[in-house]
Amino acid sequence: MRIVMLASSYPKYPGETTAPFIEEIAAGAVARGHQVTLLAPWHPDIRRAPQERGVDLRFFRYAPHPALNIWGYAQSLLSDTHIKRRALLAAPFALGASALALLRTLNAAHRAGKPFDLVQAHWVLPNGPPAALVARMHHLPLVISLHGSDIYLAERGRIAGQVARAAFAQADAVTACSGDLGQRGISLGAKAAKTSIIPYGVNIREFRPDPQAQAAVRAELGLGEGVPLVIGLGRLVAKKGFGVLLDAWPQVLRSYPQALLCIVGYGDLRAQLEAQAQRLGIAAQVRFTGQLDRQRTAHYLAAADVFALPIVREGVDGLPNVLLEAMGAARPVVASRVAGVPDVIADGVHGLIVAERDPAALAHAIIRLIADRPFAEGLGCAARRRIEEELTWEKTCERFERVYQQALGGRR
C-alpha cells in the first residue's frame, strides 16, 4: 500500500521531541511493508534527510515572510489554548501550500505510474480540509487521525467546528488516540461506525528500567542516596497541569524536605511556572531542565522515584506519550483522571489516579509512593508489563494497518 500523510508537526531532527508519535506511525507503516510519503510544513530548524527510517519526507514552504514561519511544531498556539495572531495570518498561506503540496505529490505519483492508495491527515484541524479536498479530487480514501489540540479548537469555535464536520463527512475512517478523544470527535461529526481508538505505543527498548541511567542522572542533579526524585515531563503549557504540581509540592516537602521536583520540557509558561515556584518558597527544591532529546528524556524517566502527570482539561490532551514512556520505564505513576489516562492505567494496578486540579490529592499520592517503595515498585512493574503486552509501537501500527485496509476496502 502506498500512503501519503499530511501532518503539521514532525520531529525536526532525529531524537527531537516534537510530535514523535507521527514519526513512529509513519515508520511503523514502512516496517509493515508499506510505502509512506509524509508532507509537513518547513521549519528553520529542520535537519532531516529526504528519506529516514524508510519514510520519504517532504517539507513544503508556505510563509511569504520569515515572521510567518509559525505553522505547526507546537508554535501556532499560545499555551495550547489560543491561536496566536501570527498563526492566523499564516493560515491562508499554510493551508493553500499544504493542499498544493499534497496535490503535486499525488499528481507526480500518478504520472509516474505509481499512484498512492490512501491519504492520511494527522489532526482534523488544520489538515483535514486540505486532505479531504485533494483526496476527493483523486478519488482516494481518506483517514483522519485525531491527536488532541485539533478537537479542542473545533469545540471552541462555530466556524472551526463546521470545518471539522465537513472534513469528517469526507473521511472513510477516523482514528483517535483515546476513547475520550474519539467521543469528542463523534460529537463533532465523525461517524461512530468508522471511528477506531488506537492508543499510542512505546519503544520498549528505549524506554525501560535502566539502573545506570538512574545513577547518572541522580549524580548530575547532585542527589544523595535516598533523596526522592519526582519527575514531571511535557511541554510547559496549560493542559499539562504543572501549576497544580507546584501547588502540591510544599505538602510533599513537609514530609520529605530534601525531595527534588524536576520539570522537564519547554513551552510558553516556563517563566510563569518559575515565578510560581518562587512565590511558594520552593524554588530551591524545583529544577527546570528545558527540552531534552529523546535519549536524555528516557534517562530522566528511568531516574524518577515517582512520575507525576497532573494534566487538566484546558486544551485537549489525547493520550500523553510521556505517560506511556514512564510506564515503559516501570516508573510509579500519579496521573489525573483526564483524557486517555484511564484507558491505560487502572487505579492501584498500574499507577495512582487522582482528581484533576487537586493539589492535596496529588501530594498525598506522591507521598504514598515515596513512603511505600514495595507498593510503588509493584505498580511500575505492572505498568511495564501492560506496555509490553498491549502498547508497543508495533501493536499500534498493526492497528493502523487494519484501519487502512478497511478504508481501502470500503472505497473499492
Sequence and secondary structure as in RCSB ss.txt:
>XXXX:A:sequence
MRIVMLASSYPKYPGETTAPFIEEIAAGAVARGHQVTLLAPWHPDIRRAPQERGVDLRFFRYAPHPALNIWGYAQ
SLLSDTHIKRRALLAAPFALGASALALLRTLNAAHRAGKPFDLVQAHWVLPNGPPAALVARMHHLPLVISLHGSD
IYLAERGRIAGQVARAAFAQADAVTACSGDLGQRGISLGAKAAKTSIIPYGVNIREFRPDPQAQAAVRAELGLGE
GVPLVIGLGRLVAKKGFGVLLDAWPQVLRSYPQALLCIVGYGDLRAQLEAQAQRLGIAAQVRFTGQLDRQRTAHY
LAAADVFALPIVREGVDGLPNVLLEAMGAARPVVASRVAGVPDVIADGVHGLIVAERDPAALAHAIIRLIADRPF
AEGLGCAARRRIEEELTWEKTCERFERVYQQALGGRR
>XXXX:A:secstr
 EEEEE S   SSTT  SSHHHHHHHHHHHHTT EEEEEEE  TT    SEETTEEEEEE   SSGGG  SSTT 
SEETTTEE HHHHHHHHHHHHHHHHHHHHHHHHHHHTT   SEEEEESHHHHHHHHHHHHHHTT  EEEEE SHH
HHHHHT HHHHHHHHHHHHH SEEEESSHHHHHHHHHTT  GGGEEE    B TTTSS  HHHHHHHHHHHT  T
T  EEEEES SSGGG HHHHHHHHHHHHHH TT EEEEE   TTHHHHHHHHHHHT GGGEEEEE   HHHHHHH
HHH SEEEE   SSS   S HHHHHHHHTT  EEEES TTHHHH  BTTTBEEE TT HHHHHHHHHHHHH HHH
HHHHHHHHHHHHHHH BHHHHHHHHHHHHHHHHHHH 
